[in-house]
Amino acid sequence: MSEAPGGVLAIVAGRGILPRLIAEDCARRGRPYRVVVFEGVPLDWLDGHPSIPAIFEKPGRLFSELRAAGCREITLAGGMRRPELNPLRFDLKLLRLAPKVLSGLKGGDDRTLRLVAEVLEAEGLTLRAPHEILADLLAPAGILGRVAPSEADRIDAARAAAIVAALGVVDVGQGAVVAQGLCLGVESIQGTDAMLEFVARTGAAFRPDPAGGRGVLYKGPKPGQDWRVDLPAVGPATLRAAAAAGLAGVALRAGGALLLGR
């Protein structure tokens, strides 16, 4: 198989369906790729895909294997929990990076991912956003389902978007749930699923008007964040969780959120 103009693509695979979608697209188009599988990240779709195993504490080994495989471009796809690093396993590369890495891990997600991008680019890798590879990932403008939002839903979505923008300034989250003007939940380090589980358990008591809006989940990027990494994403599982929480629907920043499994 001939090498693509950008070299072999490294797909750092996290949770969810996004890394599988990218790998399958590469295979379908004949684009050379490797799936980077970090220790402790289970992937039930890996069979048949070329992969490189990785350990968080040993980036030097990973970078050597990426170079040996011809990887010149890299994309970060899917959710990844912050690793609990064991200093006894650090290789020389991470020992040199340790002060910067350990400081970065204490910040918000955007700060941490900017650090990751900086490290990758210092190794000569070109960081590509998932939506650069799969062009139809970005949510378009307009109503995407069969049910149009009510005026109350639109007001709740706008309120949730304002909350996300305010929280994003301090690098907290990319999602919020609002019903009848009241914020029922905000996304923090625990993620969207945990927020929606919380709303499902507690939200009913905070919808004062039984005939009023049931609430909307809004997801959008933080102000000033690097769109190559960690754009908010919504897939079938998120929609099911929003329905289980009793919400009327989901709103996304048009052109600024990934829509998976459309």
TASULVEN-V161073 format. One record per residue. N is the residue number from 1. SS is DSSP state (~ for helix, > for strand, _ for the rest). PSI is psi in whole degrees, -180 to 180 (NA if undefined). OMEGA is omega in whole degrees, -180 to 180 (NA if undefined). Layout:
BEGIN
n:ss:psi:omega
N:SS:PSI:OMEGA
N:SS:PSI:OMEGA
END
This chain:
BEGIN
n:ss:psi:omega
1:_:127:-179
2:_:153:-178
3:_:138:179
4:_:158:-180
5:_:-34:179
6:_:8:-177
7:_:-175:178
8:>:137:180
9:>:126:173
10:>:124:180
11:>:104:177
12:>:110:-168
13:>:124:172
14:_:-158:-179
15:>:160:176
16:_:-178:-173
17:_:-10:-174
18:~:-49:-179
19:~:-35:178
20:~:-42:179
21:~:-41:-180
22:~:-45:180
23:~:-44:-180
24:~:-36:178
25:~:-42:178
26:~:-45:180
27:~:-40:-178
28:~:-37:-177
29:~:-6:-177
30:_:21:177
31:_:122:179
32:_:139:-177
33:>:163:171
34:>:137:175
35:>:120:178
36:>:118:-174
37:>:107:180
38:>:146:177
39:_:132:178
40:_:2:177
41:_:99:-177
42:_:133:177
43:_:117:-177
44:_:9:-177
45:_:10:-168
46:_:-23:-177
47:_:130:179
48:_:-7:179
49:_:134:177
50:_:135:-173
51:>:162:175
52:>:118:177
53:>:148:-177
54:>:153:177
55:_:131:-175
56:_:-38:-176
57:_:-3:-175
58:_:63:180
59:~:-29:179
60:~:-45:178
61:~:-43:-179
62:~:-46:-179
63:~:-37:177
64:~:-42:-179
65:~:-35:177
66:~:-42:178
67:~:-43:-179
68:~:-32:180
69:~:-6:-179
70:_:17:-179
71:>:122:176
72:>:-16:177
73:>:151:-177
74:>:144:175
75:>:144:178
76:>:119:-172
77:>:127:177
78:_:162:-179
79:>:145:180
80:_:123:177
81:_:150:177
82:_:128:-177
83:_:150:170
84:_:99:-173
85:_:138:177
86:_:107:-177
87:~:-25:-179
88:~:-15:-179
89:~:0:-176
90:_:134:169
91:_:179:-174
92:~:-37:180
93:~:-47:-178
94:~:-31:176
95:~:-40:179
96:~:-34:-178
97:~:-10:-168
98:~:-49:-178
99:~:-43:-180
100:~:-44:-177
101:~:-48:-177
102:~:-34:176
103:~:-42:-179
104:~:-36:-179
105:_:-16:178
106:_:-6:-180
107:_:-170:178
108:_:175:-177
109:~:-41:-177
110:~:-43:178
111:~:-43:-179
112:~:-44:-177
113:~:-31:174
114:~:-38:177
115:~:-44:178
116:~:-45:179
117:~:-41:180
118:~:-42:-180
119:~:-44:-179
120:~:-44:-178
121:~:-32:177
122:~:-23:178
123:_:7:178
124:_:11:179
125:_:141:176
126:>:121:-178
127:>:124:179
128:_:138:175
129:_:146:176
130:~:-37:-178
131:~:-9:170
132:~:-27:-178
133:~:-44:176
134:_:98:-169
135:~:-24:-176
136:~:14:-179
137:~:-33:-175
138:>:135:-180
139:_:128:178
140:_:168:174
141:_:156:175
142:_:-179:-180
143:_:123:-173
144:_:-11:179
145:_:-173:-179
146:_:-17:-175
147:_:124:179
148:_:144:177
149:_:146:175
150:_:172:176
151:~:-38:177
152:~:-39:178
153:~:-42:-180
154:~:-40:178
155:~:-42:178
156:~:-40:179
157:~:-42:179
158:~:-40:178
159:~:-43:179
160:~:-39:179
161:~:-39:178
162:~:-38:179
163:~:-45:179
164:~:-41:179
165:~:-40:180
166:~:-43:179
167:~:-33:-179
168:~:-28:179
169:~:-33:179
170:_:20:172
171:_:52:-179
172:_:-61:-173
173:_:175:-178
174:_:11:-177
175:>:153:175
176:>:154:176
177:>:128:178
178:>:135:175
179:>:127:179
180:_:37:178
181:_:-7:-178
182:>:136:178
183:>:115:-180
184:>:-16:-180
185:>:149:175
186:>:147:180
187:_:130:175
188:_:-157:-175
189:_:-24:-179
190:_:-22:175
191:_:175:-175
192:~:-43:-177
193:~:-44:-180
194:~:-39:178
195:~:-45:-178
196:~:-34:175
197:~:-41:178
198:~:-44:179
199:~:-39:179
200:~:-37:-178
201:~:-35:-167
202:~:-15:-168
203:~:-29:-174
204:~:-35:-177
205:~:-11:-174
206:~:26:170
207:_:86:-169
208:_:-31:-178
209:_:110:-179
210:_:-27:-180
211:_:1:-177
212:_:-173:-179
213:_:143:-179
214:_:-14:176
215:_:156:-176
216:>:137:168
217:>:128:175
218:>:138:174
219:>:134:179
220:_:163:-178
221:_:157:175
222:_:150:177
223:_:128:175
224:_:6:-178
225:_:158:178
226:_:113:-175
227:_:-7:177
228:_:-19:-177
229:_:136:168
230:_:38:167
231:_:144:178
232:_:145:-178
233:>:145:177
234:>:132:176
235:_:-172:-179
236:~:-39:-178
237:~:-38:178
238:~:-41:179
239:~:-40:178
240:~:-41:180
241:~:-38:177
242:~:-40:177
243:~:-41:179
244:~:-28:178
245:_:1:177
246:_:17:-176
247:_:158:179
248:_:-30:-177
249:>:-171:-177
250:>:135:176
251:>:141:-179
252:>:152:172
253:_:116:-179
254:_:127:-180
255:_:2:-177
256:_:21:177
257:_:151:-179
258:>:133:178
259:>:111:-172
260:_:143:177
261:_:41:-173
262:_:NA:NA
END
